[in-house]
Amino acid sequence: MKWWAESYFCKKPKQLSSFLILLIMADDIISSFPDEILCHILSFLPTKHVVATSVFSKRWKFLWRSLPFFDFHYDGDLFDYDRNNENYSHFLHSVDSFLLSRDRDQPLHRFRLRSDSTYGHPVSIQRWITAAVSGSVRHLELYLDWGFVLPSVVFSCKTLVDLKLTFIQVENNFSVDLPLLKILHLNNISSSQGLDLSQLLSGCPNLEDLELKGFISTTKGKFIKLSKLVRASIHEDLLPLEVVKDVEVLFLDSKYQQILDFYFQNLVRLELILQLSKDWLGVLEVLEHCPKLQTLLICIYKV
């Protein structure tokens, strides 16, 4: 049951919601499942839909309070300021109510928040994130707007395994200590002085999956060797390619202009985004440095 739910519903929350309702109507079959299976099924739903299952029966009334995940999503209304303000206030109240009502003795392993309208209301979100990382959160995924400044405590959360940040502002100086982190995705991160990737990566010695895109990087120190890195997706010229030379899967865009004096000894899959006018001799040079390559995918775009 666990495998079936994961393979079919992981990207189909609407279908899962309908599935739950149908089972409840069909003699409440799903309520006979153990809590572990129910929680696993519910983990594919946004939190607001999970809380709504409390009306199904007594069996479901308090189940959501012990779930170890947080997944809220708010879409702002760009064309109606007053309506957006009212809806966003309701969203903040809903999230606060959820966090106050859940069983605080239960761990919160996954915290996922996406909001297109955090401007003017950063304090509440900072409080939620700080509470999550002060516990035992393992997966943290934030998609916010440019007006939000990430609490620096995130970068010293020793339980984090997966960190994904999009459209977020970070402080200029912060310490990094993420000993368990395996997945790091940074997309359009801003900082008044630029993000020091060498400092950031030095605090992530066990990275296996790295994605970097859309921000200015400054280097003040030396990059460490990421010996456990398996997959890397690098847009722009953000760090030396030698840092990712041991990966098995690599995604690059055409803005890299680095001389290759080393080989990608483990690389089996390479994906390239190229301009139509790209020097194909440079592409051939890259391929000559990939002795074990099995799969090559090239995407060409016009300038």
N, C-alpha and C positions, 0 to 999 in steps of 0.2 A: 504493500500500500504506500509506503514511504517513497519508494522509487517511482511508482506510477504517478503520484501527486507531484513529485519534483519534476519529472520529465514533461508532464503535460501542462502544469499550471504555473511554472516558474515565471513565465512571461505573459500569462493570461489571467490577471486578477479579476476581470469582469466575468469570465467563464467560471472561475472558482466561486464567485459570489452566487451565481445562478445555481451552480452545483450544490452548494450548501443549502440553499433554500429548498431545492427539489428534494434533497434527502430528508430535511426536516419535515417536509410535508408527507413524505412516504414513510409513515409510521415511526418517524424519528430514529431511523436506523443509525445515523451517524453518531447519535448521542451514546451509543453502546461502545464506541471506540475508546481505547485507553487515552488518558490525558496526553501522553507523549505524542500519539498520532494526531490528535486534535490540534495540539499546539503546532505541530509541524505543518499541517494544512493551513492553519491560520497565519503562519509566518509569511505566506505569499500575498497576504492582503494588506492594504493600507490600514493603519491603526484605527481610523475612524470607522471602517467597515467591521473591524474586529470587535470594537466596543458595541456596535449595533447587534451583534449576535447574542448579546445578553438577554434580548427579549424572546429568544426562541423557546426556552424552557428553564426550569430550575437548574438543570444540569449545566446550562451555559451562563447562568446569571453572573457568577463571579470568576469564571474561568479566565477571562481576559485580564484580570488584575494580576495574575501571576506570570503572564507571558514575558519572556526575556528580550523583547524587542520593541522598538519605537520607530514608527514610520509615518510621518506626516508630510503632506504636500499641499501647498497653497498656490493657486494661480491668481495673480493680481488682475484687476480690471484697469487697463491703461486708459480707457476712454471715459471713465466715470469716477472722478476723484472721491466724491462723497460716498458713493456705493463701495468703492474699494476700501476706504477707511473703515466703514461699518463692518464689512465682511472680514477685514483683517483683524479687527478688534475681537470679533466672534471667534476667529481662528486661534488667536492668542489665548482667549478664555478656555477654549476646548482643550488645547494642549496643557494648560495649567491644571485644569480639572483632571485630565488623565494622569498626569504625573503625581498629583496629590492623592488620587484614589487608588492607584496601583499598590500592590503589596511591596513595601520597601525592603522587606527581608529577602525578596527574590532578586537575583542579579539582573542587570540590564546589559545584555551582551551586544545588542546591535542598536545603533542610534542613527536613523536616516531622516534628514530634514531637507526639504526642498521648498523654497519660497522665493517668489519674484518681487516681494515687497517688504523688505526688512527696514527700509529707511524710516527713521523716527521711532522705531521700537526695538533697538538693539539690546537693551538691558535684559529683557525677558529671555531672549535667545541665548545670550551669553550665560545666563543663569542655568538654563537647561543643559547646555554643553558642559559647563563646569561641573554640574552634578553628575553627568554621565561619566566623564573621565575620572572623577574622583572615586568612582565605584570600580566595576570590573568590565567596562565596555571593551569589546574586542574589535567591533566593526563600526567605524564612524564615517558617514558619508554626508557631506554638506554641499548644497547647491543654493547659494544666496546671492545678494546683489552687492555692488561695490561699496555700499555704505556700511557694511558690517565688518568689524575688526575681530578677528579670531582670538579668543583667550590663549595666551601663550602656554598655559598649562597643558594644552592638547599635545604639545611637542615633548612632554615629559611623562606621558601616560604609559606606564610600563606594561599594561595589559593589551595595548592595541596591536592587532594583527593586520588590520586592513584600514587604510586611511585614504579617503577620496575627497578632494576639495575642489570646488568650482566657483569662480567669481567671488573670491574672498580676499580681503585685505589682511595682511599680517604685519606684526610689529617689526621694527628694524632689527632689534636685538633680542634674541631669546635662546635659551639653551635647549639642546635636543638630546633626548635620551629615550629611544624607542627600541629596546632590545629585542622585542618579539615581532616587530613589524615585518611583514612579508610582502604586502601590496601597498604601493604608494602611487597615487594618481593625482597630479597637480595640473589644473587647467585654468588659465587666466587668473593667476594669483598676482596681486598688486602689493607693492611696498614702496614707500617714498624713496628709499635708497637702493631698491632692487633686492631680490631674494638671493642670499648667499647659499648656492646649492652645495658647495663644498662643505660648509658647516652643517647643513641639513643632512646630507647623506652620510656624514661621519658619525651621526648618531643612530644610523639604521644599518647595522652590520649584517643583518640577516635578510635583506631584501631579495625577493625572488621575482617580483613583477614591478616594473617602473614605467610610468607614463608622465611625460613633461610636454606642456603645450601652452603657448600664448602668454608669456611673461618675460620680463627682463631679469637676467641672471647676472649676479656679480660674484666674482671668485676672489676670496681673500686668503684662502689656504689651499692645501693640496688635496686633491680628490683621493679618497681611500679606494682600495680595490674591493669591488663588490663580488666576492668569490662565489656567492650562492645565487646570483642573478641568473634567471632562466629566460625571462622575456623583457624586452625594452621597446618602448614606443616614444621616439624623440622627434619633436617638431622644432624647427629653427636650430640654430647653432648654439645649443644651451650648455653642452658639456663635451669634453673630449671623448671621441668615439672609443678610445682605448679603455675607458671606464666600463664599457659594455661589450668588450671584445669576446667575452666568454659565454655570451648568451646563446640560446638555441633558436629563439625567435626574435627577429628585429624588424621594426618599422621605422623608416626614415623618410623625410621629405627632401626636396631638392636644394634646400638652403644650406646644407652642409657642404663646406668647402675645405675639408681637412685632408692633409696628406696622409696616406695610409702606409705606415712602415711596419705593420704587424698584420697578422692573419686572424680571421674569425674562425678559430679552430673547431668550435662546437656548433656553428650556425647551420641549421637545416631548413629554416624558412626565412625568407627575406621579402619584405613588402616595401616598395618605393613609390613615392608620389613625385612625379617629374613635370617640369614645364615642357611644353612642346618644343621649345628651342634649346632644351638641355643638351649639353655635350655628351653624346652617347659613348665617346671614348672613355669619359670618366666613369660611366656605368660599367663598362667592360673592366675597368681597373678594379672597381669594387668587387665584381664577380670573380676576378682572378685571386682575390684574397679570401674566398669562401670555399675551401677545398671539399667540404662535406655537404654543400647546399643541395637540397632535394626539391624545394618548392620556391618559385620566384613569381611574385605578383607585382605588376607595374601598372600604376594608374597615371594617365597623362592628362593634364589640363591646359587650357589655353590661357595666356596672359592677356 
